[in-house]
Amino acid sequence: MVTSFVHTTHPARIVFGVGTLETVADEVSRLGRSRVLVLASPELAEAGDRVEKALGSLAVARFDGAAMHTPVDVTETALGVLRGAGADCVVAVGGGSTTGLSKALAVRTGVDQVVLPTTYAGSEVTPVLGETADGVKTTRSAPEILPETVIYDVELSAGLPVAIAVTSAVNALAHAVEALYAPDAEPVVDALALDAIVRLASGLRRLGAGVDDLDTRADLLHGAWLAGTCLGAVGMALHHKLCHTLGGSFNLPHAEVHTVILPHAAAYNASAAPAALARTARALGAADAPGAIFDLAAILGAPTALRDIGMRAEDLDAAADLATRNPYANPAPVTRAGVRHLLDDAFYGRRPAASGEPRAGAP
């Protein structure tokens, strides 16, 4: 049977390898830009220094204040620095926070972006921006949000501590898993998603076995790029809605929230998207995807309960209300009762039931 589909390719340039940070000046010049604002975060000042040195005279300003969930007030401060320096390009080095700030500046000013990821966030290859204002995180998508160039230097992410690498990689895994049951899923993105899951799972298991070399980190980074490409190509579902709600409204750490929620969101959708979850399980080398994701995080010492990453039991009702307000498209119906039960399981870190088993409070 012939499958009909639509596939949109986003126009981004990818530079992948070891030592590719040194090409940053050439990449800026290739865009025809000459005045760069370097973006970093306080904990990545050293990486910012390396990028600034590689840019040489192209670097005209620096802002190290990138913050989690892209607060609008931080963006306004950085915008003042950009305009004061007359910058025509931003070069961002860091994780999702720095990339988010870069996108927020670009969508407001039209400057070009070159991003050097240090984590496995994947957002650097999406035309999606999530911003937080007045305690609410909202997202939007537009072509001008997508960075023009992404420089993946395996050495930059190789310095990521294992604990952070694990949650960051599971964050990337979530993009690939949800792409497989997206309403606009299609064969090209499916292939990227399955490749991403295989690479990310393999890299995570090697980290768990104590094999932390450049090949392992390259697999994780490659998988994250593919997963991020999926995130930018098709719509996301309940998992991402929950993570945006918990992160933006309750100030929980981004990657850790993804790590805790993913197995429960997969279990929520298992009966409504059995083929997608079966393919996920095969890519993971497991019989059951939700349980395998939970076990992988647990074995690697990653958080598996919302209560362990700052969530309060008394906020679960409010979170369920927010998450079911204007829900994203999702294979299983998004009900308040179902989401509340999901959050309860995630709060206490209960291992999801195997796919196909009855679940109390299921939608």
C-alpha positions in Angstrom: 0.0 0.0 0.0 1.3 3.4 -0.9 1.8 5.8 2.0 1.1 9.5 1.3 2.9 12.0 3.4 4.4 15.5 3.5 8.0 16.1 4.6 9.4 19.6 5.2 13.2 20.1 5.4 14.3 23.0 7.5 17.3 24.9 6.0 20.0 24.6 8.7 23.7 24.0 8.2 25.2 21.3 10.5 29.0 21.0 11.2 29.7 17.8 13.2 33.0 16.4 14.5 35.8 16.8 17.0 37.5 20.2 17.3 34.8 21.9 15.2 34.6 24.8 17.6 37.6 26.3 15.8 35.5 26.8 12.7 33.2 29.3 14.4 34.8 32.4 12.8 34.6 30.8 9.4 30.9 30.0 9.9 30.0 33.5 11.0 31.9 35.0 8.0 30.1 32.5 5.7 26.8 34.1 6.9 28.2 37.5 5.9 28.2 38.7 9.5 30.9 40.7 11.3 29.7 41.7 14.8 29.0 38.9 17.2 27.3 38.8 20.6 28.6 35.7 22.4 26.0 34.0 24.6 26.8 31.6 27.5 25.7 30.9 31.0 27.5 31.4 34.3 28.5 27.8 34.6 29.9 27.7 31.0 32.1 30.8 31.2 35.1 28.8 30.2 33.4 27.5 27.0 32.3 31.1 26.3 36.0 32.2 26.6 37.0 29.5 24.1 34.4 30.6 21.6 35.2 34.3 22.1 38.9 33.6 21.5 38.1 31.6 18.3 36.0 34.5 17.0 38.8 37.0 17.5 37.8 40.5 16.4 34.3 39.3 15.3 33.3 39.1 19.0 32.0 42.6 20.0 30.0 41.8 23.1 29.3 39.0 25.6 26.3 38.0 27.8 26.6 35.2 30.3 23.1 35.4 31.8 21.1 32.7 30.0 18.6 31.1 32.3 16.4 28.0 32.3 13.0 28.2 30.6 14.0 31.5 28.7 12.5 34.1 31.0 11.4 37.1 29.0 13.0 39.6 31.5 16.4 37.9 30.8 15.8 38.2 27.1 15.1 41.9 27.5 18.4 42.5 29.3 20.3 40.6 26.6 18.5 42.5 23.9 19.9 45.7 25.4 23.4 44.3 25.2 22.9 43.2 21.6 21.6 46.6 20.5 24.2 48.5 22.4 26.9 46.6 20.6 25.3 46.8 17.2 25.6 43.0 16.8 24.4 41.3 13.6 24.9 37.7 14.8 24.7 35.7 18.0 26.9 32.8 18.8 25.5 30.7 21.6 27.5 28.0 23.5 25.6 25.9 26.0 22.5 23.9 26.5 18.8 24.5 25.9 18.8 27.7 28.1 21.5 29.4 25.9 19.9 28.2 22.7 16.5 29.5 23.9 18.0 32.9 24.5 19.6 33.0 21.1 16.3 32.1 19.5 14.5 34.8 21.5 16.9 37.4 20.4 16.8 36.3 16.8 13.0 36.4 16.5 13.0 39.9 18.0 15.8 41.3 15.8 16.4 39.1 12.8 20.1 38.5 13.7 21.6 35.3 12.5 22.4 32.5 14.9 25.3 30.0 15.2 24.8 27.6 18.1 27.4 25.3 19.7 25.5 22.8 21.9 27.2 21.4 25.1 24.3 19.1 26.0 21.8 16.8 24.2 18.9 19.2 24.2 18.2 19.1 20.5 16.4 22.5 20.4 19.2 23.9 18.3 17.7 22.3 15.2 14.1 23.3 15.8 12.1 26.4 14.7 10.4 26.3 18.2 10.8 28.8 21.0 9.5 28.3 24.5 9.5 31.4 26.8 8.3 32.0 30.3 6.5 35.1 31.5 4.4 35.6 34.7 5.0 31.9 35.6 3.6 30.5 32.4 5.7 28.9 29.6 4.3 29.2 26.1 5.8 28.0 22.8 5.6 29.2 19.3 7.1 28.1 16.0 8.3 30.2 13.1 11.0 29.8 10.4 13.0 32.8 11.7 13.5 31.0 15.1 15.6 28.3 13.6 19.4 28.8 13.9 21.2 29.2 10.7 24.2 27.0 11.7 24.8 24.4 14.4 28.4 23.4 15.2 28.4 20.1 17.1 31.8 19.6 18.7 31.9 16.3 20.5 34.6 17.6 22.8 32.3 20.3 24.2 29.7 17.7 25.3 32.4 15.2 26.4 32.9 17.4 29.5 29.3 17.1 30.5 29.2 15.2 33.9 27.6 11.7 33.5 24.6 12.5 35.7 23.7 15.6 33.6 24.5 13.7 30.3 22.0 11.0 31.3 19.0 13.3 31.9 20.0 15.4 28.9 20.0 12.3 26.6 16.7 11.1 28.0 15.3 14.6 27.2 16.5 14.0 23.6 14.9 10.5 23.7 11.6 12.1 24.4 11.7 14.0 21.2 12.2 10.8 19.2 9.6 8.8 21.1 6.8 11.4 20.6 7.7 11.9 17.0 6.7 8.3 16.3 3.1 8.9 17.4 2.7 12.5 16.2 -0.4 13.3 14.2 1.8 14.4 11.3 4.3 11.5 11.6 5.8 10.4 8.3 8.4 7.9 7.1 11.4 10.1 6.9 11.0 11.4 10.4 10.2 7.9 11.7 13.5 6.7 10.3 15.4 9.6 12.0 13.5 8.9 15.3 14.3 5.2 15.4 18.0 5.9 14.6 18.0 8.5 17.4 16.5 6.0 19.9 19.1 3.3 19.0 22.0 5.8 19.3 20.8 7.4 22.5 20.0 4.1 24.2 23.4 2.6 23.2 25.3 5.6 24.4 23.4 5.7 27.7 24.0 2.0 28.3 27.7 2.4 27.6 27.8 5.3 30.1 26.2 3.1 32.6 28.8 0.4 32.0 31.6 3.0 32.6 32.5 3.4 29.0 32.8 7.2 28.7 34.9 7.9 25.6 34.5 10.2 22.5 32.8 7.5 20.5 30.1 7.2 23.3 29.7 10.9 23.5 29.5 11.1 19.7 26.7 8.6 19.6 24.8 10.6 22.2 25.4 13.9 20.3 24.5 12.4 17.0 21.3 10.9 18.5 20.4 14.2 20.0 20.8 16.0 16.7 18.5 13.4 15.0 15.9 13.6 17.9 16.0 17.4 17.8 15.4 17.3 14.0 12.3 15.2 14.7 11.1 17.7 17.3 11.4 20.4 14.7 9.6 18.5 12.0 6.5 17.1 13.6 4.2 18.1 16.5 4.8 16.9 20.0 2.1 15.5 22.4 1.2 15.1 26.0 4.8 14.5 27.3 6.0 17.9 26.1 2.9 19.7 27.3 3.4 18.3 30.8 7.1 19.2 30.7 6.4 22.7 29.6 3.8 23.0 32.4 6.0 21.6 35.1 9.1 23.5 34.1 7.6 26.8 33.3 5.0 27.1 36.1 6.7 25.2 38.9 10.3 26.0 38.0 11.5 22.4 37.8 14.7 21.5 36.0 14.1 20.9 32.3 16.0 17.7 31.5 15.1 16.1 34.8 11.4 16.7 34.2 11.7 15.0 30.8 13.4 12.1 32.4 10.8 11.5 35.0 7.7 12.1 32.8 8.7 10.2 29.6 7.9 6.6 30.7 4.6 7.7 32.2 3.6 9.7 29.1 4.5 6.7 26.9 2.4 4.4 29.2 -0.5 6.8 28.9 -0.4 6.6 25.1 0.5 2.9 24.8 -3.0 1.6 24.1 -3.8 4.4 21.7 -0.5 4.2 19.7 0.5 0.5 20.0 2.5 0.4 16.7 4.6 3.4 17.7 5.4 2.1 21.1 6.2 -1.4 19.7 8.7 0.2 17.4 10.1 2.2 20.3 10.5 -1.0 22.3 12.4 -2.7 19.4 14.7 0.3 19.0 15.4 0.1 22.8 16.0 -3.7 22.5 13.2 -4.3 25.0 9.8 -5.9 25.2 8.0 -2.9 26.7 8.9 0.8 26.0 7.6 2.6 29.1 9.1 0.1 31.5 12.4 0.1 29.5 12.7 3.9 29.6 12.0 3.9 33.4 14.5 1.1 34.1 17.2 2.8 31.9 16.9 6.0 33.9 16.8 4.1 37.3 19.8 2.0 36.5 21.8 5.1 35.5 20.9 6.8 38.7 18.7 9.5 37.1 15.7 10.8 39.0 12.5 8.8 38.5 10.1 10.8 40.8 8.9 14.4 40.7 9.1 14.7 44.4 12.9 14.2 44.1 13.3 17.2 41.8 11.4 19.8 43.7 7.7 19.1 42.9 5.3 19.5 45.8 2.4 17.2 46.3 0.0 20.1 46.9 0.8 21.4 43.4 -0.2 18.3 41.5 -3.9 19.4 41.1 -2.9 22.8 39.7 -0.4 21.1 37.4 -3.1 18.8 36.1 -5.4 21.7 35.5 -2.7 23.7 33.6 -1.6 20.7 31.5 -5.2 19.9 30.3 -5.9 23.5 29.4 -5.3 23.9 25.6 -3.7 20.4 25.3 -1.4 19.4 22.5 -2.7 16.8 20.0 -2.2 13.4 21.6 -3.0 9.7 20.6 -5.0 9.1 23.8 -7.7 11.5 24.9 -6.2 14.0 27.3 -8.5 14.0 30.4 -8.0 15.7 33.7 -8.5 12.4 35.6 -6.0 10.6 33.4 -3.3 13.3 33.6 -3.8 13.6 37.4 -3.2 9.9 37.8 -0.1 10.1 35.5 1.3 12.9 37.7 0.6 10.9 40.8 2.6 8.0 39.4 5.4 10.3 38.3 5.4 12.1 41.7 6.0 8.9 43.6 8.2 7.3 41.0 6.1 4.2 40.3 7.3 2.0 37.5 4.7 2.1 34.6 2.7 -1.1 34.0 3.6 -3.0 30.9 1.9 -1.8 27.7 -1.5 -3.3 27.3 -2.0 -3.9 31.0 -5.0 -2.1 32.5 -4.0 1.1 34.3 -6.1 2.8 37.0 -7.2 6.2 36.0 -6.5 5.6 32.4 -8.2 7.9 29.9 
